[in-house]
Amino acid sequence: MSLILNILWLIFGGFFMAVGWVMVAFLMAITIIGLPWFVAALNMAHLSLLPFGREAVNREVLSGHEDIGTGPLGVIGNIIWFIFGGIWLALGHAFWAVILAVTIIGIPFAFQHLKLAGLALAPIGKIVINMDDIPASRY
């Protein structure tokens, strides 16, 4: 079922938003100081391309300990990200969510866009996992 939803997702705005994530990622990479945001943006671009059956989770929750992206530096990184890239990507996802929510068939895709809009605001410290790889007792 995830395969069918992901194919439809690409048609209903997923491809365009993934391209937006990649553009912001490369914009961050060419600034050199933006390299920490480059990796997070590429991870989220991958999630934005094929979101069904996958989830972004906090690395601290997954690993059980704090790292550089989930601690105070991660908070500062997310604030900087919000100003330079996050707000624009979140608005793009919100735009697609509103467009798709008008139709009945687009409602699941609108929810995915809203989920990605929230992630666009603070992607530092998150990792993308496949839900098929997690035993049912964990969620």
DSSP file (Angstrom, degrees, kcal/mol; ACC not computed):
  #  RESIDUE AA STRUCTURE BP1 BP2  ACC     N-H-->O    O-->H-N    N-H-->O    O-->H-N    TCO  KAPPA ALPHA  PHI   PSI    X-CA   Y-CA   Z-CA
    1    1 A M     >        0   0    0      0, 0.0     4,-2.3     0, 0.0     5,-0.2   0.000 360.0 360.0 360.0 -36.1    0.0    0.0    0.0
    2    2 A S  H  >  +     0   0    0      1,-0.2     4,-2.6     2,-0.2    50,-0.2   0.867 360.0  56.4 -60.9 -35.9    2.9    2.3    0.8
    3    3 A L  H  > S+     0   0    0      2,-0.2     4,-2.0     1,-0.2    -1,-0.2   0.930 108.8  45.0 -63.1 -45.6    4.2    2.0   -2.8
    4    4 A I  H  > S+     0   0    0      1,-0.2     4,-2.4     2,-0.2     5,-0.2   0.923 114.8  48.3 -64.2 -44.7    0.9    3.1   -4.3
    5    5 A L  H  X S+     0   0    0     -4,-2.3     4,-2.3     1,-0.2    -2,-0.2   0.885 110.9  51.1 -63.9 -38.4    0.6    6.0   -1.9
    6    6 A N  H  X S+     0   0    0     -4,-2.6     4,-1.7     2,-0.2    -1,-0.2   0.870 109.3  50.3 -68.2 -35.6    4.2    7.1   -2.6
    7    7 A I  H  X S+     0   0    0     -4,-2.0     4,-1.0     2,-0.2    -2,-0.2   0.936 113.8  44.7 -66.2 -45.7    3.6    7.0   -6.3
    8    8 A L  H  X S+     0   0    0     -4,-2.4     4,-2.1     1,-0.2     3,-0.3   0.867 108.3  60.0 -64.0 -35.4    0.5    9.2   -5.9
    9    9 A W  H  <>S+     0   0    0     -4,-2.3     5,-2.5     1,-0.2     6,-0.4   0.900  98.7  56.4 -58.6 -42.7    2.4   11.4   -3.5
   10   10 A L  I ><>S+     0   0    0     -4,-1.7     5,-1.1     4,-0.2     3,-0.6   0.862 110.4  45.3 -59.0 -35.4    5.0   12.2   -6.2
   11   11 A I  I 3<5S+     0   0    0     -4,-1.0     2,-0.7    -3,-0.3    -1,-0.2   0.875 107.6  59.3 -73.7 -38.2    2.1   13.5   -8.4
   12   12 A F  I 3<5S-     0   0    0     -4,-2.1    -1,-0.2     1,-0.1    -2,-0.1  -0.217 134.5 -68.1 -92.9  45.2    0.4   15.5   -5.6
   13   13 A G  I <>5S+     0   0    0     -2,-0.7     4,-2.1    -3,-0.6     5,-0.2   0.241 104.8 110.0 100.4 -13.3    3.3   17.8   -4.7
   14   14 A G  I  ><S+     0   0    0     -5,-2.5     4,-2.3     1,-0.2    -4,-0.2   0.898  80.1  49.7 -64.2 -41.3    5.8   15.4   -3.2
   15   15 A F  H  ><S+     0   0    0     -5,-1.1     4,-2.2    -6,-0.4    -1,-0.2   0.931 111.4  48.8 -63.3 -45.2    8.3   15.7   -6.1
   16   16 A F  H  > S+     0   0    0     -6,-0.3     4,-1.8     1,-0.2    -1,-0.2   0.890 113.2  46.6 -64.0 -39.7    8.2   19.5   -6.1
   17   17 A M  H  X S+     0   0    0     -4,-2.1     4,-2.4     2,-0.2    -1,-0.2   0.862 109.4  53.9 -72.9 -34.6    8.7   19.8   -2.4
   18   18 A A  H  X S+     0   0    0     -4,-2.3     4,-2.3    30,-0.3    -2,-0.2   0.906 108.4  50.4 -63.7 -39.6   11.6   17.2   -2.5
   19   19 A V  H  X S+     0   0    0     -4,-2.2     4,-2.5     2,-0.2    -2,-0.2   0.896 108.8  52.6 -62.4 -39.8   13.2   19.4   -5.2
   20   20 A G  H  X S+     0   0    0     -4,-1.8     4,-2.3     2,-0.2    -2,-0.2   0.911 108.8  49.4 -61.1 -43.2   12.7   22.4   -2.8
   21   21 A W  H  X S+     0   0    0     -4,-2.4     4,-2.4     1,-0.2    -2,-0.2   0.913 111.8  48.6 -61.9 -43.0   14.4   20.5    0.0
   22   22 A V  H  X S+     0   0    0     -4,-2.3     4,-2.6     2,-0.2     5,-0.2   0.901 109.8  52.1 -66.2 -39.9   17.4   19.6   -2.2
   23   23 A M  H  X S+     0   0    0     -4,-2.5     4,-2.0     1,-0.2    -1,-0.2   0.925 112.1  45.5 -61.6 -44.0   17.7   23.2   -3.5
   24   24 A V  H  X S+     0   0    0     -4,-2.3     4,-2.2     2,-0.2    -1,-0.2   0.891 111.1  54.7 -65.8 -38.2   17.8   24.5    0.1
   25   25 A A  H  X S+     0   0    0     -4,-2.4     4,-2.1     1,-0.2    -2,-0.2   0.936 111.0  43.7 -60.8 -46.6   20.3   21.7    1.0
   26   26 A F  H  X S+     0   0    0     -4,-2.6     4,-2.0     2,-0.2    -1,-0.2   0.835 109.8  56.3 -70.8 -30.8   22.7   22.7   -1.8
   27   27 A L  H  X S+     0   0    0     -4,-2.0     4,-0.6    -5,-0.2    -1,-0.2   0.906 110.0  46.2 -62.6 -40.4   22.3   26.4   -0.9
   28   28 A M  H >< S+     0   0    0     -4,-2.2     6,-0.8     1,-0.2     3,-0.7   0.884 110.2  54.7 -67.0 -38.2   23.4   25.5    2.6
   29   29 A A  H >< S+     0   0    0     -4,-2.1     3,-1.3     1,-0.2    -2,-0.2   0.866 102.7  54.5 -66.7 -36.5   26.3   23.4    1.3
   30   30 A I  H 3< S+     0   0    0     -4,-2.0    -1,-0.2     1,-0.3    -2,-0.2   0.683 100.2  61.3 -74.7 -14.1   27.8   26.2   -0.8
   31   31 A T  T << S-     0   0    0     -3,-0.7     2,-3.0    -4,-0.6    -1,-0.3   0.563  91.3-149.9 -83.9  -7.0   27.9   28.5    2.2
   32   32 A I  S X  S+     0   0    0     -3,-1.3     3,-1.5    -4,-0.3    -1,-0.1  -0.226  90.2  67.0  66.2 -50.1   30.3   26.1    3.9
   33   33 A I  T 3  S+     0   0    0     -2,-3.0    -1,-0.2     1,-0.3     4,-0.2   0.737  93.3  62.3 -68.6 -19.0   29.0   27.2    7.3
   34   34 A G  T >>  +     0   0    0     -6,-0.8     4,-1.5     1,-0.2     3,-0.8   0.356  69.0 107.2 -87.5   6.9   25.7   25.6    6.3
   35   35 A L  H <> S+     0   0    0     -3,-1.5     4,-1.3     1,-0.3    -1,-0.2   0.853  74.2  56.3 -57.4 -38.1   27.1   22.1    6.0
   36   36 A P  H 3> S+     0   0    0      0, 0.0     4,-1.1     0, 0.0    -1,-0.3   0.879 110.5  45.9 -61.0 -33.4   25.4   20.8    9.3
   37   37 A W  H <> S+     0   0    0     -3,-0.8     4,-2.6     1,-0.2    -2,-0.2   0.754 101.6  68.1 -78.2 -24.5   22.1   21.8    7.8
   38   38 A F  H  X S+     0   0    0     -4,-1.5     4,-2.2     2,-0.2    -1,-0.2   0.929 100.8  46.3 -58.7 -47.9   22.9   20.2    4.4
   39   39 A V  H  X S+     0   0    0     -4,-1.3     4,-2.1     1,-0.2    -1,-0.2   0.924 113.9  47.5 -64.2 -45.2   22.8   16.7    5.9
   40   40 A A  H  X S+     0   0    0     -4,-1.1     4,-2.1     1,-0.2    -1,-0.2   0.899 111.9  50.8 -63.2 -40.5   19.5   17.3    7.7
   41   41 A A  H  X S+     0   0    0     -4,-2.6     4,-2.1     1,-0.2    -1,-0.2   0.881 109.2  50.1 -67.5 -37.9   17.9   18.9    4.6
   42   42 A L  H  X S+     0   0    0     -4,-2.2     4,-2.1     2,-0.2    -1,-0.2   0.894 109.6  51.6 -67.3 -38.0   19.0   15.9    2.5
   43   43 A N  H  X S+     0   0    0     -4,-2.1     4,-1.8     1,-0.2    -2,-0.2   0.922 113.2  44.6 -61.4 -42.9   17.5   13.5    5.0
   44   44 A M  H  X S+     0   0    0     -4,-2.1     4,-2.8     2,-0.2    -2,-0.2   0.816 108.6  57.3 -72.7 -29.7   14.2   15.4    5.0
   45   45 A A  H  X S+     0   0    0     -4,-2.1     4,-1.6     2,-0.2    -1,-0.2   0.902 106.7  49.9 -63.9 -39.9   14.3   15.7    1.1
   46   46 A H  H  X S+     0   0    0     -4,-2.1     4,-1.6     2,-0.2    -2,-0.2   0.906 113.1  45.6 -64.6 -41.3   14.4   11.9    1.1
   47   47 A L  H  < S+     0   0    0     -4,-1.8    -2,-0.2     1,-0.2    -1,-0.2   0.887 111.0  53.4 -66.9 -39.0   11.5   11.7    3.4
   48   48 A S  H  < S+     0   0    0     -4,-2.8   -30,-0.3     1,-0.2    -1,-0.2   0.780 107.5  52.4 -67.8 -26.3    9.6   14.4    1.4
   49   49 A L  H  < S+     0   0    0     -4,-1.6    -1,-0.2     1,-0.2    -2,-0.2   0.903 130.6  11.0 -75.8 -41.5   10.1   12.3   -1.7
   50   50 A L  S  < S+     0   0    0     -4,-1.6    -1,-0.2    -5,-0.1    -2,-0.1  -0.683  73.1 156.8-138.2  81.3    8.7    9.1   -0.3
   51   51 A P    >   +     0   0    0      0, 0.0     3,-1.7     0, 0.0     2,-0.3   0.739  41.6  97.5 -85.0 -22.6    6.9    9.7    3.1
   52   52 A F  T 3  S+     0   0    0      1,-0.3     3,-0.1   -50,-0.2   -46,-0.1  -0.513  94.5  15.2 -76.1 129.6    4.5    6.8    3.3
   53   53 A G  T 3  S+     0   0    0      1,-0.3    78,-2.7    -2,-0.3    79,-0.6   0.468 115.0  87.6  88.8   4.2    5.9    3.9    5.4
   54   54 A R  E <   -A  130   0A   0     -3,-1.7     2,-0.3    76,-0.3    -1,-0.3  -0.921  54.0-168.2-133.6 158.6    8.6    6.1    6.9
   55   55 A E  E     -A  129   0A   0     74,-2.5    74,-3.1    -2,-0.3     2,-0.6  -0.995  21.0-130.1-146.9 146.8    8.8    8.5    9.9
   56   56 A A  E     +A  128   0A   0     -2,-0.3     2,-0.3    72,-0.2    72,-0.2  -0.896  34.9 178.5 -98.7 124.9   11.2   11.1   11.2
   57   57 A V  E     -A  127   0A   0     70,-2.8    70,-2.6    -2,-0.6     2,-0.3  -0.874  36.7 -93.3-125.5 158.3   12.0   10.6   14.9
   58   58 A N  E  >  -A  126   0A   0     -2,-0.3     4,-2.0    68,-0.2    68,-0.2  -0.520  28.3-139.9 -69.0 130.9   14.2   12.3   17.3
   59   59 A R  H  > S+     0   0    0     66,-2.9     4,-3.0    -2,-0.3     5,-0.4   0.838 101.4  58.2 -62.5 -33.0   17.7   10.7   17.4
   60   60 A E  H  > S+     0   0    0     65,-0.4     4,-2.1     1,-0.2    -1,-0.2   0.899 107.9  45.6 -64.7 -39.9   17.8   11.1   21.2
   61   61 A V  H  4 S+     0   0    0     -3,-0.2    -1,-0.2     2,-0.2    -2,-0.2   0.893 116.4  46.2 -68.2 -39.8   14.7    9.0   21.6
   62   62 A L  H  < S+     0   0    0     -4,-2.0    -2,-0.2     1,-0.2    -1,-0.2   0.913 123.5  31.4 -70.8 -43.5   15.9    6.4   19.2
   63   63 A S  H  < S-     0   0    0     -4,-3.0    -2,-0.2     2,-0.2    -3,-0.2   0.744  98.9-128.3 -90.0 -24.2   19.4    6.1   20.6
   64   64 A G  S  < S+     0   0    0     -4,-2.1     2,-0.3    -5,-0.4    -3,-0.1   0.456  78.3  75.3  90.3   0.3   18.7    6.8   24.2
   65   65 A H  S    S-     0   0    0     -6,-0.3    -2,-0.2    -5,-0.1    -1,-0.2  -0.986  81.6-104.0-144.6 157.0   21.4    9.4   24.6
   66   66 A E        -     0   0    0     -2,-0.3     2,-0.2    -3,-0.1     5,-0.0  -0.490  35.7-178.1 -78.4 143.8   22.0   13.0   23.6
   67   67 A D    >>  -     0   0    0     -2,-0.2     4,-1.1    58,-0.0     3,-0.9  -0.706  47.4 -81.5-128.3-173.9   24.3   14.0   20.7
   68   68 A I  T 34 S+     0   0    0      1,-0.3     6,-0.4    -2,-0.2     5,-0.1   0.814 127.4  47.4 -63.1 -30.8   25.4   17.3   19.2
   69   69 A G  T 34 S+     0   0    0      1,-0.2    -1,-0.3     4,-0.1    57,-0.0   0.645 113.9  45.7 -85.3 -14.4   22.2   17.6   17.1
   70   70 A T  T <4 S+     0   0    0     -3,-0.9    -2,-0.2     4,-0.1    -1,-0.2   0.488 105.6  67.8-106.0  -4.2   19.8   16.9   19.9
   71   71 A G  S  X S-     0   0    0     -4,-1.1     4,-1.5    -3,-0.1     3,-0.4   0.023 112.5 -59.1 -95.2-155.3   21.4   19.1   22.6
   72   72 A P  H  > S+     0   0    0      0, 0.0     4,-2.1     0, 0.0     5,-0.2   0.842 134.1  55.3 -60.4 -35.6   21.7   22.8   23.0
   73   73 A L  H  > S+     0   0    0      1,-0.2     4,-2.6     2,-0.2    -4,-0.1   0.852 104.7  54.7 -67.1 -32.2   23.6   23.2   19.8
   74   74 A G  H  > S+     0   0    0     -3,-0.4     4,-2.4    -6,-0.4    -1,-0.2   0.878 106.3  51.2 -65.8 -37.5   20.8   21.4   18.0
   75   75 A V  H  X S+     0   0    0     -4,-1.5     4,-1.9     2,-0.2    -2,-0.2   0.927 111.8  46.4 -64.4 -44.9   18.3   24.0   19.3
   76   76 A I  H  X S+     0   0    0     -4,-2.1     4,-2.3     1,-0.2    -2,-0.2   0.912 112.1  52.0 -63.0 -41.6   20.5   26.8   18.1
   77   77 A G  H  X S+     0   0    0     -4,-2.6     4,-2.6     1,-0.2    -2,-0.2   0.887 108.5  50.3 -61.2 -40.1   20.8   25.0   14.7
   78   78 A N  H  X S+     0   0    0     -4,-2.4     4,-2.5     2,-0.2    -1,-0.2   0.851 108.6  52.4 -68.1 -34.0   17.1   24.7   14.5
   79   79 A I  H  X S+     0   0    0     -4,-1.9     4,-1.6     2,-0.2    -2,-0.2   0.934 112.6  44.4 -66.0 -45.3   16.6   28.4   15.2
   80   80 A I  H  X S+     0   0    0     -4,-2.3     4,-2.1     1,-0.2     5,-0.2   0.918 113.8  50.9 -64.0 -42.8   19.1   29.3   12.5
   81   81 A W  H  X>S+     0   0    0     -4,-2.6     4,-3.0     1,-0.2     5,-3.0   0.917 105.7  56.1 -59.3 -44.6   17.4   26.8   10.1
   82   82 A F  I  <>S+     0   0    0     -4,-2.5     5,-1.8     3,-0.2    -1,-0.2   0.900 110.7  44.4 -55.0 -44.2   14.0   28.2   10.8
   83   83 A I  I  <5S+     0   0    0     -4,-1.6    -1,-0.2     1,-0.2    -2,-0.2   0.918 123.1  32.6 -69.2 -44.6   15.1   31.7    9.7
   84   84 A F  I  <5S-     0   0    0     -4,-2.1    -2,-0.2    -5,-0.1    -3,-0.2   0.749 140.1  -9.4 -92.5 -24.7   17.0   30.7    6.6
   85   85 A G  I  X5S+     0   0    0     -4,-3.0     4,-1.9    -5,-0.2    -3,-0.2   0.591 113.5  72.6-141.3 -32.7   15.2   27.7    5.2
   86   86 A G  I  ><S+     0   0    0     -5,-3.0     4,-2.7     1,-0.2     5,-0.2   0.880  95.0  51.8 -65.3 -42.9   12.5   26.2    7.4
   87   87 A I  H  ><S+     0   0    0     -5,-1.8     4,-2.1    -6,-0.3    -1,-0.2   0.883 111.3  48.7 -64.3 -37.4    9.8   28.8    7.2
   88   88 A W  H  > S+     0   0    0     -6,-0.2     4,-1.8     2,-0.2    -1,-0.2   0.901 113.7  44.9 -71.6 -40.9    9.9   28.8    3.4
   89   89 A L  H  X S+     0   0    0     -4,-1.9     4,-2.4     2,-0.2    -2,-0.2   0.894 112.3  52.8 -68.7 -38.7    9.7   25.0    3.1
   90   90 A A  H  X S+     0   0    0     -4,-2.7     4,-2.5    -5,-0.2    -2,-0.2   0.902 108.8  50.0 -62.4 -40.8    7.0   24.9    5.8
   91   91 A L  H  X S+     0   0    0     -4,-2.1     4,-2.4    -5,-0.2    -1,-0.2   0.885 109.2  52.2 -64.9 -37.9    5.0   27.4    3.8
   92   92 A G  H  X S+     0   0    0     -4,-1.8     4,-2.1     2,-0.2    -2,-0.2   0.928 111.8  45.2 -62.6 -45.3    5.4   25.3    0.6
   93   93 A H  H  X S+     0   0    0     -4,-2.4     4,-2.3     1,-0.2    -2,-0.2   0.894 112.5  51.6 -65.5 -39.0    4.1   22.2    2.4
   94   94 A A  H  X S+     0   0    0     -4,-2.5     4,-2.3     2,-0.2    -2,-0.2   0.895 107.4  53.7 -64.6 -39.1    1.2   24.2    3.9
   95   95 A F  H  X S+     0   0    0     -4,-2.4     4,-2.2     1,-0.2    -2,-0.2   0.948 111.2  44.5 -58.7 -49.8    0.3   25.5    0.4
   96   96 A W  H  X S+     0   0    0     -4,-2.1     4,-2.6     1,-0.2     5,-0.2   0.875 110.8  55.7 -63.9 -36.5    0.1   21.9   -0.9
   97   97 A A  H  X S+     0   0    0     -4,-2.3     4,-2.1     2,-0.2    -1,-0.2   0.915 108.7  46.6 -62.5 -43.0   -1.8   20.8    2.1
   98   98 A V  H  X S+     0   0    0     -4,-2.3     4,-0.7     2,-0.2    -2,-0.2   0.930 113.2  49.1 -65.1 -44.8   -4.5   23.4    1.6
   99   99 A I  H >< S+     0   0    0     -4,-2.2     3,-0.6     1,-0.2     4,-0.3   0.919 116.6  41.9 -59.9 -44.6   -4.8   22.6   -2.1
  100  100 A L  H >< S+     0   0    0     -4,-2.6     3,-1.1     1,-0.2     6,-0.3   0.778 103.1  66.4 -77.7 -26.8   -5.1   18.8   -1.4
  101  101 A A  H 3< S+     0   0    0     -4,-2.1    -1,-0.2     1,-0.2    -2,-0.2   0.691  88.0  70.3 -68.9 -16.6   -7.4   19.1    1.5
  102  102 A V  T << S+     0   0    0     -4,-0.7     2,-0.3    -3,-0.6    -1,-0.2   0.822  95.9  59.8 -68.7 -30.7  -10.1   20.5   -0.8
  103  103 A T  S <  S-     0   0    0     -3,-1.1     4,-0.4    -4,-0.3     0, 0.0  -0.688  81.1-133.0 -99.5 153.3  -10.5   17.1   -2.4
  104  104 A I  S >  S+     0   0    0     -2,-0.3     3,-1.1     1,-0.2    -1,-0.1   0.916 107.8  49.5 -69.3 -43.1  -11.5   13.9   -0.6
  105  105 A I  T 3  S+     0   0    0      1,-0.2     4,-0.3     2,-0.1    -1,-0.2   0.752 107.3  57.1 -68.9 -22.4   -8.8   11.8   -2.2
  106  106 A G  T 3> S+     0   0    0     -6,-0.3     4,-2.4     1,-0.2    -1,-0.2   0.533  78.9  91.8 -86.2  -6.4   -6.2   14.4   -1.3
  107  107 A I  H <> S+     0   0    0     -3,-1.1     4,-2.1    -4,-0.4    -1,-0.2   0.899  85.5  48.8 -60.8 -44.3   -6.8   14.4    2.5
  108  108 A P  H  > S+     0   0    0      0, 0.0     4,-1.7     0, 0.0    -1,-0.2   0.888 114.0  48.1 -61.9 -34.8   -4.1   11.7    3.3
  109  109 A F  H  > S+     0   0    0     -4,-0.3     4,-2.3     2,-0.2    -2,-0.2   0.857 107.7  54.9 -72.2 -34.6   -1.6   13.7    1.2
  110  110 A A  H  X S+     0   0    0     -4,-2.4     4,-2.2     2,-0.2    -1,-0.2   0.902 107.0  51.2 -63.4 -40.5   -2.6   16.9    2.9
  111  111 A F  H  X S+     0   0    0     -4,-2.1     4,-2.3     2,-0.2    -2,-0.2   0.896 109.0  50.7 -63.7 -39.6   -1.9   15.3    6.3
  112  112 A Q  H  X S+     0   0    0     -4,-1.7     4,-2.5     1,-0.2    -2,-0.2   0.913 109.5  50.7 -63.7 -41.5    1.6   14.2    5.1
  113  113 A H  H  X S+     0   0    0     -4,-2.3     4,-2.0     1,-0.2    -2,-0.2   0.894 110.2  49.8 -63.3 -38.8    2.3   17.7    3.9
  114  114 A L  H  X S+     0   0    0     -4,-2.2     4,-1.9     2,-0.2    -1,-0.2   0.893 109.9  50.8 -66.5 -38.6    1.3   19.1    7.3
  115  115 A K  H  X S+     0   0    0     -4,-2.3     4,-1.8     1,-0.2    -2,-0.2   0.922 112.8  46.2 -62.4 -43.7    3.6   16.6    9.0
  116  116 A L  H  X S+     0   0    0     -4,-2.5     4,-2.1     1,-0.2    -2,-0.2   0.809 106.7  58.7 -70.1 -29.4    6.4   17.6    6.7
  117  117 A A  H  X S+     0   0    0     -4,-2.0     4,-0.9     2,-0.2    -1,-0.2   0.912 106.6  48.3 -64.4 -41.3    5.7   21.3    7.3
  118  118 A G  H >X S+     0   0    0     -4,-1.9     4,-0.6     1,-0.2     3,-0.6   0.896 112.2  48.4 -64.2 -40.3    6.2   20.7   11.0
  119  119 A L  H >< S+     0   0    0     -4,-1.8     3,-0.7     1,-0.2    -1,-0.2   0.828 102.6  63.4 -68.3 -31.0    9.5   18.9   10.3
  120  120 A A  H 3< S+     0   0    0     -4,-2.1    -1,-0.2     1,-0.2    -2,-0.2   0.780  97.3  58.0 -64.1 -25.5   10.6   21.7    8.0
  121  121 A L  H << S+     0   0    0     -4,-0.9    -1,-0.2    -3,-0.6    -2,-0.2   0.798 127.3   8.3 -75.5 -28.3   10.6   24.1   11.0
  122  122 A A    <<  +     0   0    0     -3,-0.7    -1,-0.2    -4,-0.6    -2,-0.1  -0.493  67.5 150.8-154.1  76.7   13.1   22.1   13.0
  123  123 A P    >   +     0   0    0      0, 0.0     3,-1.6     0, 0.0     2,-0.2   0.634  41.5 108.8 -87.1 -12.6   14.8   19.1   11.2
  124  124 A I  T 3  S+     0   0    0      1,-0.3     3,-0.1   -50,-0.2   -46,-0.1  -0.443  82.9  22.9 -68.2 132.7   18.1   19.1   13.2
  125  125 A G  T 3  S+     0   0    0      1,-0.4   -66,-2.9    -2,-0.2   -65,-0.4   0.491  99.1 115.3  91.7   4.9   18.3   16.1   15.5
  126  126 A K  E <   -A   58   0A   0     -3,-1.6    -1,-0.4   -68,-0.2     2,-0.3  -0.773  44.5-165.1-106.8 152.7   15.9   14.0   13.5
  127  127 A I  E     -A   57   0A   0    -70,-2.6   -70,-2.8    -2,-0.3     2,-0.5  -0.988  20.2-125.3-134.0 145.1   16.5   10.8   11.6
  128  128 A V  E     -A   56   0A   0     -2,-0.3     2,-0.3   -72,-0.2   -72,-0.2  -0.782  31.6-178.6 -94.1 128.7   14.3    9.1    9.1
  129  129 A I  E     -A   55   0A   0    -74,-3.1   -74,-2.5    -2,-0.5     2,-0.5  -0.910  29.7-116.8-125.0 153.4   13.4    5.4    9.8
  130  130 A N  E >   -A   54   0A   0     -2,-0.3     3,-1.1   -76,-0.2     4,-0.3  -0.767  17.1-145.8 -85.2 130.3   11.3    2.8    7.9
  131  131 A M  G >  S+     0   0    0    -78,-2.7     3,-1.0    -2,-0.5   -77,-0.1   0.745  97.0  65.3 -69.6 -21.8    8.3    1.8    9.9
  132  132 A D  G 3  S+     0   0    0    -79,-0.6    -1,-0.3     1,-0.2     4,-0.1   0.729  95.0  59.5 -70.7 -20.7    8.6   -1.7    8.5
  133  133 A D  G <  S+     0   0    0     -3,-1.1    -1,-0.2     2,-0.1    -2,-0.2   0.550  91.1  82.0 -84.4  -7.7   11.9   -2.1   10.3
  134  134 A I  S <  S-     0   0    0     -3,-1.0     5,-0.1    -4,-0.3    -5,-0.0  -0.843  85.7-116.8-102.4 130.4   10.4   -1.5   13.8
  135  135 A P    >   -     0   0    0      0, 0.0     3,-2.1     0, 0.0     4,-0.4  -0.310  27.0-115.8 -60.5 148.6    8.7   -4.4   15.6
  136  136 A A  G >  S+     0   0    0      1,-0.3     3,-0.8     2,-0.2    -2,-0.0   0.748 112.4  65.6 -60.0 -25.8    4.9   -3.8   16.2
  137  137 A S  G 3  S+     0   0    0      1,-0.2    -1,-0.3     2,-0.2    -3,-0.0   0.659  92.2  63.3 -72.9 -14.2    5.5   -3.7   20.0
  138  138 A R  G <         0   0    0     -3,-2.1    -1,-0.2     1,-0.1    -2,-0.2   0.691 360.0 360.0 -84.4 -19.1    7.6   -0.5   19.7
  139  139 A Y    <         0   0    0     -3,-0.8    -2,-0.2    -4,-0.4    -1,-0.1   0.327 360.0 360.0-137.2 360.0    4.8    1.6   18.4
